[in-house]
Amino acid sequence: MKQSFCTDTPIEDTIKAASSCVDMRKELAEALGHKSRSVREYASQAMVELARDDAQQIQDFAGDIVDALNRPESLTRYSMIEVIGELADAQPKLVMDAHEALQDCLYDEDSGTVRLYAFRILARYGATGSARSIKVWPDLSMALRCFHGDSEFMAMMNETIKMLDGRADISVKEAAVELFAFDAEHARGEMRKKAEAISEFAPEVLARINRENEEKAKAASAAKEAQKAAAEADAEDAEEEESTHS
């Protein structure tokens, strides 16, 4: 399809035209799959602005938007994740339609921004219902393990807290507390504060983990003392035996 815009067209002009013309919006949606990277990126940025202004005007192009999550360039991918986020309030099913592609984005090797945006969309979807939180938690928990300490990790923790503060299932809250139990006790600074905030969603879980850790520590100490006593006894027996033979 011949386009009525090019990458040299001021993007504000394209956005303005698309706001009042469905054919222009269709052109932009189709341009998300253009062979030219620059055209795809241009179209993706225009679609983001349209979504921010009024997501309903691009809801008919959900298929093109989800498909564009598979483009090689980071800008198009995270722009489409943002568009899905704008559409998700009215079309929550869209998140699950894009689930497989979002999973790939969650472990994007080239862009921390893509990873964070994917995490954010899944977490905010999980905040809207018990079953939804259970659906996305395996992806989120794995990402939290993989990216612990990375530059986007603190923002991921913020999104986790927002999800838990929403309508997340109690099993997800308990699992999150277990995941951050060590940080709640041993981390420092903001990491510890956020981990402590997460622990408040199921404080009994953290208390149980702490008791179990104390019991393990006592058992390990007792075993060490027993081993030391046994070694000392063996040494005494050896000395006695040596003195008897001498």
Secondary structure, 3 states (H helix, E strand, C coil): CCCCCCCCCCHHHHHHHHHHCHHHHHHHHHHCCCCCHHHHHHHHHHHHHHHHHHHHHHHHHHHHHHHHHHCCCHHHHHHHHHHHHHHHCCCCHHHHHCHHHHHHHHCCCCCHHHHHHHHHHHHHHHCCCHHHHHHHHHHHHHHHHHCCCCCCHHHHHHHHHHHHCCCCCHHHHHHHHHHCHHHHHHCCHHHHHHHHHHHCCCHHHHHHHHHHHHHHHHHHHHHHHHHHHHHHHHHHHHHHHHHHHC
